[in-house]
Amino acid sequence: MLTREKLTGALSEATLVEVPGPWSRIVGFRHLLGPPPGLSGPPQPLWGGAARLYGARFTPKGGFDSIYLASDPITALLEVQALVILPGGPLVLRTAPWAIVSIDGLVSNVLDLTDPATLAALATNEQELSSPWVTISNPPTQLLAQEAWRSGAIAGIKYRSAKHPRDGLNLVVFPDRLSVSPNDYLEVYDPYGHLAQRIGN
């Protein structure tokens, strides 16, 4: 990965892409029984504060709100370790209840880390991006995301799933950057209205 100083210039020249939904998002069922911590009102399946509070692959602890989405339900389940696929098939796990939420929307100005040219420009590779981040001080993925968010022009990052690398893609969205494009939004698909939420434009 480039140094922080060089990342600023490289990101300003990066080709950004548009990523349409739908996507899948996994939320612990207990988090949908009421509003997020410190907030009032209905449940918010698009709340991005958990990543900020606890840290995530592209979110430094105490950084910025981030909403993690997956290209499909299987990838989403694998990402939260609610599912394990072995050569003989999926393994049944004893886990707390999860909810799979379908998300419609459009996110423009996305940094595409599945593009080899973008990886080369940032001096990174799939191995670095998918390596364990929890035990690393200042992981390169968080450094990259910090500079992308600070640019003010990048609304999200598309990347290959570390848990489902052959078929799975993920998208991390910076909700406070959805306003960069007038057409960008995320919306929960819920015809019954129990978990209805829309953010963006």
C-alpha positions in Angstrom: 0.0 0.0 0.0 1.2 3.5 -0.7 2.1 5.8 2.2 -0.6 8.1 3.5 1.0 11.1 1.7 1.0 9.3 -1.7 -2.5 7.9 -1.2 -4.0 11.3 -1.3 -2.7 11.9 -4.8 -3.4 8.4 -6.1 -7.0 8.6 -4.9 -7.6 12.0 -6.6 -6.6 10.4 -9.9 -8.5 7.0 -9.4 -11.3 6.1 -11.8 -14.4 5.8 -9.7 -17.4 3.5 -10.6 -21.1 3.3 -10.1 -22.4 0.3 -8.2 -26.2 -0.4 -8.3 -28.1 -2.7 -5.9 -29.6 -4.8 -4.7 -27.3 -6.0 -2.0 -27.6 -8.2 1.1 -26.9 -7.0 4.7 -26.8 -9.2 7.8 -27.9 -7.6 11.1 -28.0 -9.3 14.4 -31.7 -9.8 15.2 -31.2 -8.3 18.7 -30.2 -5.0 17.0 -33.5 -4.8 15.2 -35.7 -4.9 18.3 -35.3 -1.1 18.8 -33.3 1.9 17.7 -29.4 1.9 17.8 -27.7 2.8 21.1 -28.3 6.4 22.1 -31.0 7.0 19.4 -34.8 6.9 19.5 -37.4 5.8 17.1 -37.7 2.7 15.0 -35.0 0.1 14.2 -32.3 1.3 11.7 -31.0 -1.6 9.7 -28.8 0.9 7.8 -27.2 2.3 10.9 -23.4 2.6 10.2 -22.3 3.4 13.8 -21.4 -0.2 14.8 -18.4 -0.2 12.5 -17.3 3.2 13.9 -17.7 2.0 17.5 -15.9 -1.4 17.1 -13.8 -1.0 14.0 -14.0 -3.1 10.8 -11.8 -4.0 7.8 -12.3 -0.6 6.2 -13.3 1.4 9.3 -10.9 2.5 12.1 -12.3 2.4 15.6 -13.7 5.8 16.4 -13.5 6.8 12.7 -16.6 7.3 10.5 -19.9 5.6 10.0 -19.7 2.7 7.5 -22.4 0.4 6.1 -21.1 -3.0 4.9 -23.1 -4.7 2.1 -22.6 -8.0 0.3 -23.3 -9.0 -3.3 -25.5 -11.9 -2.1 -26.9 -13.5 1.0 -24.3 -16.4 1.1 -21.4 -13.9 1.1 -23.1 -11.8 3.8 -23.6 -14.9 6.0 -19.9 -15.9 5.5 -18.7 -12.4 6.4 -20.3 -12.5 9.8 -19.3 -16.1 10.4 -22.9 -17.2 10.5 -22.1 -19.8 7.8 -19.1 -22.0 7.0 -18.8 -23.8 3.7 -16.8 -27.0 3.7 -15.9 -29.3 0.7 -18.8 -31.5 1.6 -21.3 -28.6 1.9 -22.3 -25.9 4.4 -21.7 -26.5 8.1 -24.6 -25.8 10.5 -23.4 -23.4 13.2 -24.9 -22.6 16.6 -25.2 -18.9 16.4 -27.4 -16.1 17.7 -30.3 -15.1 15.4 -29.5 -13.1 12.3 -31.7 -11.1 9.9 -30.9 -10.9 6.2 -32.0 -7.5 4.8 -32.2 -6.7 1.1 -31.0 -3.3 0.2 -31.9 -1.4 -3.0 -30.0 1.6 -4.1 -27.2 3.2 -6.2 -23.8 4.3 -5.0 -21.7 6.4 -7.4 -18.1 7.5 -6.8 -17.0 4.1 -5.6 -13.3 3.1 -5.5 -13.1 -0.3 -7.2 -10.6 -2.6 -5.6 -11.5 -5.5 -7.9 -9.9 -3.5 -10.7 -6.3 -4.6 -11.3 -5.3 -1.1 -12.6 -6.6 0.5 -9.4 -4.7 -2.0 -7.2 -1.5 -1.3 -9.1 -2.0 2.5 -8.8 -2.4 2.1 -5.0 0.5 -0.4 -4.8 -1.6 -3.1 -3.1 -2.9 -6.5 -3.9 -5.6 -9.0 -3.0 -3.5 -10.6 -0.4 -2.9 -7.4 1.5 -6.5 -6.4 1.3 -7.9 -9.7 2.5 -5.3 -10.3 5.3 -6.5 -10.4 8.9 -6.9 -6.8 10.2 -7.9 -7.3 13.8 -4.5 -8.0 15.2 -2.6 -5.4 13.0 -1.9 -1.9 14.2 -3.1 0.6 11.6 -4.1 -2.0 9.0 -3.6 -0.9 5.4 -7.3 -1.3 4.6 -8.2 1.2 7.3 -5.5 3.6 6.1 -6.9 3.5 2.6 -10.4 4.0 3.8 -9.5 6.9 5.9 -7.9 8.7 3.0 -10.8 7.8 0.7 -13.3 9.2 3.2 -11.2 12.3 3.9 -11.1 13.0 0.1 -14.8 14.0 0.4 -15.3 12.7 -3.1 -15.4 8.9 -2.6 -18.7 7.4 -1.3 -17.7 3.8 -0.9 -15.2 1.0 -1.6 -15.9 -2.2 -3.6 -13.8 -5.2 -2.8 -13.6 -9.0 -2.9 -14.8 -10.8 0.1 -12.0 -12.3 2.2 -14.4 -15.0 3.4 -15.8 -15.8 -0.1 -13.1 -14.7 -2.5 -14.1 -16.7 -5.5 -17.7 -15.5 -5.9 -18.3 -12.8 -3.2 -18.1 -9.1 -3.5 -18.6 -6.5 -0.8 -19.3 -2.8 -0.7 -18.6 -0.5 2.2 -20.5 2.7 2.0 -19.8 6.0 3.7 -23.3 7.3 4.4 -22.3 10.9 4.9 -20.8 10.9 1.4 -23.9 9.7 -0.4 -24.7 13.4 -1.0 -21.8 13.7 -3.4 -24.1 12.5 -6.2 -27.8 13.6 -6.4 -28.9 10.1 -7.4 -27.3 8.0 -4.6 -29.3 6.3 -1.9 -29.7 3.1 0.1 -33.2 1.8 0.9 -34.3 -1.3 2.8 -36.7 -3.4 0.8 -39.5 -4.2 3.3 -43.0 -4.3 1.8 -44.4 -4.7 5.3 -42.8 -1.6 6.6 -41.4 -3.0 9.8 -37.8 -2.2 9.0 -38.3 0.6 6.4 -35.4 3.0 6.1 -33.9 5.1 3.4 -30.7 7.2 3.5 -29.2 9.5 0.8 -31.0 11.4 -1.8 
